[in-house]
Amino acid sequence: MRISFSILAVSYLSLCVVSTSNAGGVQIGRTRIIYDADKKEVALPLVNKEKEAPWLIQSWTDTGDGTTRGPFIVTPPLFRLDPLKEQSLRIAWSGVPVPQDIESLFYMNVRTIPATAKDSDDKNTLKLIFKTRMKLFFRPKDLPGSLVESCKNLSFSRSGNTLHVTNPGAYYSVFDTLKLGSASVEKADFVSPKGNAEIPLPAHSSGKKVTWRCITEYGNATEIFTVDLT
């Protein structure tokens, strides 16, 4: 059986793009990437869990808008990953100047495209293209404090149905959970270092206590922090 790769849709083929952290038969070794400035590169391992089918892997970074390419060199940018094989992407900083007193946020994109058997080219099939998008943090040397301290030192205030969050630290605080009273704040994402965020609150939410946890470098959660609204 001959195997080929097809990225563009043809008349008998429907393509669906699915965003996931487990890209079809390809397992991605991390859920976020920390790029320490004192390293030459960071590896992102990929494993093809399929026993027969290869996958085509395409990867790139962007600055957050989904269009502008990020200041990283990813190698190999496009390659074939055979069944039950593992290969790592190598992510290297291009040297573009960024702030040295806070973390900078970029995004890593991994698109996995399944193989198509030659004998199925004339059949109606549904082909899934998986795309994984994860946060990539560039961390300068000798930042003060730590990620956990930045998370712990967040401050909160409320105005109407908006929760205002201030992060005085040098690290991004990415929420694992956030609650006002007993109500979960589902739209909470992150607060930039030395920055602010405005987060919509659930309708009719009440309470004075805010409880939250942040995601660590390893993808797990910090301890629970609690503070009264100012």
N, C-alpha and C positions, 0 to 999 in steps of 0.2 A: 504494500500500500504506500503510495507516494503522498508526502505531506507538503503542503505549501502554506504560505501566509498571505492573507488578504486583509488589507486595512480599509479599503474603500468598499462601499456597498455596491453590489451588482443587482441586476434585475430580479434574481431569484433569491436574494439573500437579505434578510432583515438584520440590522445591527442595533444592539442596545448597549448603552454605556451605563455601567453601574459603578458607583463609588463605594469602596469598602476597604477595610484594613486587611482583610484576607482576600486577596485578589484572585478569585476563582481557585484554580489549583496551585497557585503560587502563594507561599507563605512569606510575609515580610517580617524581618526580625525585630523591628521596633515600631512603636506608635508615635514617637517624637524623636528628634535628633538634636543633641547639644553639640555645637561645634566650639570647642575651646580654642582660643586664639593661639595658644602655644603648640597646637598640633598641626602637622602638615596636611593631614587629611582625616576623614572619618569614613568608616566602612558601614554600609547598610547591607546585611546579608539577605539573600533571596533563595528560597528553596522551592523547586518544582515537586509537588507532592503527587503529581500524576504518574501512573505506571507506564503509560504508553504515549501520551500526547506531549509534544513540546509546546512551549509558549514563546512568543516574541515579546521582549521587554523593552519599553521606551521610557526614558526618564529625563527630567529636567527640573529646574527650580524657578520660582517666580517671586516677585516682591510683595505679593499679597493681592494684586488686582487681577490675577489669573492670566495676564497678558505679558507684562514686562518681565523679561528673564532676570533671574537673580544672579548675584555676583559669585557664582560657584561654577567650577568645572566638574561635570559628572562623567565618569568613565566606567564602562563603556556606555554611551548614550543610547545605543540600540544594539541588541544582541538576542540570540536564540538561547533559550534555557531548556536543555533536554530533560526527558523524564528522570525523576529521582536524582537530579543533579542540584548542586548548590553553587552560587556565584555571588560575590559581593560587589555592589556599586561602590566606587571610590569618589568621595565628595571632597574637593579641594577648594579653598578660598582663593579667589582671583586677585586679591590685594586691593580691591576698591575701598577707599577710606570710609569708615563708619564711626559713629560715636564711640569713644573709648571709656566712657563713664557709666554706660548702661548697656543692657542686652539689646540686640537688634533681632527682629522677627522676619523670617522668610518662610517659604513653603516648598516642600519637596513633593514632586509629583511622580508617580510610578504607574504607567499604563501597561496592562498585560493583555495580550491579544492571542487567542487560542489558534492552534493550527487547524487547517482545513484539509480534509482528505480529498485527493484528486477525484476519486470516484463519487464524491458527493457534490461536485460543482454544479451538476444539473438538477439538483434537488432543492426543494424549498426547506430551508433550515433557519433556525434562529441562532445567531452568533452573538455571544456576550463579550463585550470589551470592558474590562474592569479598570477603574482608575482609583488609585489611592492617593490622597492628599494629606500630608502631615506637616505639623509645625517644625520649623528648623530654626533654632536659636543660635545666633552667633554671640559668644560670650567673651568679651575682652579679658585681658589679664588683670589680676589684682582688683577685681570688683569688691567694694565694701559689703560686708554682711553676707547673707546667703539667701537662697530661694525661699527657704522656710521662714526666715526672719521677715522677708518682704511680704510674704503671705500673712504672717501673724500681725504685722503692723498696719494692715489695711484699716482705713477708717470709713465710716458709713454715715450718710444722712439721707433724709427723705424729703421729697417735695412732690406732693400729690401722689400720683401713681408711678413715680420714678425714684429709683434708689441710686443715689450718687455715691460712687466709690473712689477713694483716693489712695494711690500707691506711692508712698514716699521712697520706696526702695529702688535698687538698681536692677532688679530682676522682674521678668514677667510673672504675674500671678494668674495662673490658669485655674479656673474653678473646677473642682470635682463635684462639690455640692454647695448650694447657697440657699439659706432659708431665712425668711422673716417671720418670726413666731413659729407657727407650725406649717406655714405655707412654703412650698418649694418654689424657688425662682428659677424657672426652666430656661429662660433666655440668657442666663449668665454665661459668658464665655471667658474673657480675660481682662486684666487691667494692665496697661503698659507701665513700664518703670518710670517713676517720677511723672506719672500721668493720672488721668481720671477716666471714669467710665460712667455712662448713664444707662441703667438697666430697667426696662419696664417691669413693673410689679404685677402679680396676678390681681384680677378684679376683686375688690372687697377684702384685700389682704390687710391684716392688722397685726399689732404686736410691736414691742419695742426692742426685742432681742434679735440680733443677727447672729446666725451660726454658719460657719463655712469651713470647707477644706479645699486645699489646692492640690494639683497634680505635681508630683516630684519629677526629678530627672529620669527616674526609673519607671515612670508610668503608674506608680501606685499613689495613694493619697496621704497627705499629711494628717496629723492629729486634728481634732475638731477645735476650732477657735470660736469664742463667743464674745460679743461686745454689745453694749446698749447703744441705741441710735442717739446721735447728737441732734 
